[in-house]
Structure formats: structure tokens, C-alpha cells
Amino acid sequence: MKKVEYRIRIGPDDRYRHIHIKEKGKIVYFRIQYETKINEIWYPVVRYDTAHGFAHRDLLSKKGDVTKTPLFNQDYNDALTFAESDLKSNWEYYKRRFLEVKDE
């Protein structure tokens, strides 16, 4: 098995964290997450992973709520490619959504 892990800064207060495990050329686990820093604290905004035995997206809120959406592609290689593309293309949208939710 081969484990790959890295972080990429995508904005002044924004980063992309990536981890995946590959076995015999196939992804067997991944977790990628977009995070934003507010008042020196890093907050997870959106995460794609294979926890719970299936590929899915978690949209998080500042209050800690999580909205889970399954990915219909169960091939983890394809799911990881989709997830990476989505986060890198849409992180600014996810940040606006995260910041617009009112604290109660």
C-alpha cells in the first residue's frame, strides 16, 4: 500500500488537505478537505471521503452541522478525481456558502 498526503495553500486563508491510500493501482481510501481560516482558527468547509464504506461529500457549517451527499460513482479512483476537481474549482463558492450561514 502507498499513502500520499499533502496540503496546498489555495488562498491567503484557505487550504486544501489531501490524503489517499492506493493498493495495486487502485484507491482504497481517500479524504480531501477544503478549510478556511477565521480568526486564526482553521474550519473544515467541505470534505470528500470514503468513511462509512462509500464515497461521499460532507458540507459543514460553522455550527457543526453536516450535510452528507453520496457520490454515485463507487469507483474510488473516479470519485477522487471528481472530488479534487470540484474542490479546486469551487472552493470560493463553498467559502461564501459557509460564511453566509448565520450563527444562532
C-alpha positions as CSV (number, residue, x, y, z in Angstrom):
1,M,0.0,0.0,0.0
2,K,1.1,3.5,-0.7
3,K,-0.1,6.5,1.3
4,V,0.0,10.0,-0.2
5,E,-0.6,13.1,2.0
6,Y,-0.2,16.8,1.3
7,R,-1.6,20.3,1.8
8,I,-1.9,23.1,-0.8
9,R,-2.5,26.7,0.0
10,I,-5.2,27.9,-2.4
11,G,-5.9,31.4,-0.9
12,P,-4.5,33.7,1.8
13,D,-6.7,32.0,4.4
14,D,-7.6,28.8,2.5
15,R,-6.1,25.4,2.1
16,Y,-6.8,22.0,0.6
17,R,-5.7,18.9,2.5
18,H,-5.4,15.6,0.7
19,I,-4.7,12.0,1.8
20,H,-5.2,8.8,-0.2
21,I,-4.1,5.2,0.1
22,K,-3.5,3.2,-3.1
23,E,-3.1,-0.5,-3.4
24,K,-2.2,-2.2,-6.7
25,G,-3.1,0.9,-8.6
26,K,-6.5,1.4,-7.1
27,I,-7.5,3.9,-4.5
28,V,-8.8,2.1,-1.4
29,Y,-9.3,5.2,0.8
30,F,-9.3,8.9,0.5
31,R,-10.1,12.1,2.4
32,I,-9.8,15.5,0.9
33,Q,-10.9,18.7,2.6
34,Y,-11.2,22.4,1.9
35,E,-10.6,24.5,5.0
36,T,-10.7,28.3,5.7
37,K,-9.0,30.2,8.5
38,I,-11.2,32.6,10.5
39,N,-9.6,34.5,13.5
40,E,-6.6,32.2,13.4
41,I,-8.7,29.0,13.6
42,W,-8.9,26.5,10.7
43,Y,-12.5,25.4,9.9
44,P,-13.4,22.5,7.6
45,V,-15.9,23.7,5.0
46,V,-16.3,20.7,2.7
47,R,-14.9,17.2,2.8
48,Y,-14.9,14.3,0.4
49,D,-14.1,10.9,1.8
50,T,-14.7,7.2,1.9
51,A,-15.6,6.8,5.5
52,H,-18.6,4.7,6.3
53,G,-17.7,2.4,3.3
54,F,-18.8,4.7,0.5
55,A,-17.6,7.8,-1.3
56,H,-19.5,11.0,-0.3
57,R,-19.3,14.7,0.3
58,D,-19.8,16.4,3.6
59,L,-20.9,20.1,3.6
60,L,-20.1,21.5,7.0
61,S,-21.5,24.6,8.8
62,K,-19.9,26.9,11.3
63,K,-22.4,25.5,13.8
64,G,-21.1,22.0,13.2
65,D,-23.9,20.7,11.1
66,V,-23.0,18.2,8.4
67,T,-25.0,17.5,5.2
68,K,-23.8,14.2,3.7
69,T,-24.3,13.5,-0.1
70,P,-23.3,10.2,-1.5
71,L,-21.3,10.1,-4.8
72,F,-22.9,7.8,-7.2
73,N,-19.6,6.7,-8.7
74,Q,-18.4,3.9,-6.4
75,D,-15.1,3.6,-8.2
76,Y,-12.8,5.4,-5.7
77,N,-10.3,6.4,-8.4
78,D,-13.0,8.2,-10.3
79,A,-14.6,9.6,-7.1
80,L,-11.3,11.0,-6.0
81,T,-10.7,12.7,-9.4
82,F,-14.2,14.2,-9.3
83,A,-13.8,15.4,-5.7
84,E,-10.4,17.0,-6.4
85,S,-11.7,18.8,-9.4
86,D,-14.8,20.0,-7.5
87,L,-12.8,21.4,-4.6
88,K,-10.2,23.1,-6.7
89,S,-12.8,24.7,-9.0
90,N,-15.5,25.6,-6.5
91,W,-13.7,26.4,-3.2
92,E,-14.7,30.1,-3.4
93,Y,-18.4,29.1,-3.7
94,Y,-18.1,26.8,-0.7
95,K,-16.4,29.5,1.3
96,R,-19.2,32.1,0.5
97,R,-21.8,29.5,1.5
98,F,-20.0,28.7,4.7
99,L,-19.6,32.4,5.7
100,E,-23.2,33.4,4.8
101,V,-24.8,30.9,7.2
102,K,-25.8,32.9,10.3
103,D,-24.7,31.8,13.7
104,E,-27.7,31.2,16.0
